[in-house]
Amino acid sequence: MLVDGFSGLMVSGTEIINIPNGTTGVILVLGVKQEGSGDREGFDNFRVYE
């Protein structure tokens, strides 16, 4: 999910990524670009399942 942020923005959603059979490792990279001194970020409620 890509979001061009706004002040006070809160976003929720679901991202489904299919991993091919036989895959032995997966890396999830999360990032936020913050441009203000009072900006904060947070990530929660991740679920990974087979």
C-alpha positions in Angstrom: 0.0 0.0 0.0 1.5 3.3 -1.1 0.2 6.6 0.4 1.3 10.1 -0.3 0.8 11.4 3.2 -1.0 14.4 4.6 -1.0 16.0 8.1 -2.8 13.8 10.6 -3.3 11.0 8.1 -4.3 7.6 9.5 -4.6 4.7 7.1 -5.5 1.0 7.5 -5.9 -1.7 5.0 -4.9 -5.2 3.9 -2.1 -6.2 1.6 -2.0 -9.7 0.3 1.3 -11.0 -1.1 1.4 -14.5 -2.5 4.7 -16.3 -1.9 5.6 -19.1 -4.3 5.8 -22.7 -3.0 9.3 -23.7 -2.1 10.3 -20.2 -0.9 12.5 -20.6 2.2 12.7 -17.0 3.4 10.8 -13.7 3.1 11.7 -10.2 4.2 9.2 -7.5 4.8 10.5 -3.9 4.6 8.4 -1.0 5.8 9.3 2.6 5.5 8.0 6.1 6.1 9.3 9.4 4.7 8.6 12.1 7.3 9.1 15.8 6.5 8.1 17.5 9.7 9.6 17.8 13.1 6.4 16.7 14.8 5.8 13.7 12.6 5.3 10.2 14.1 4.8 6.8 12.6 3.7 3.4 13.8 2.9 0.0 12.4 0.9 -2.7 14.2 -1.4 -5.7 13.8 0.7 -7.6 11.3 -0.4 -11.1 10.5 1.5 -13.7 8.5 -0.1 -17.1 7.8 0.1 -20.1 5.6 
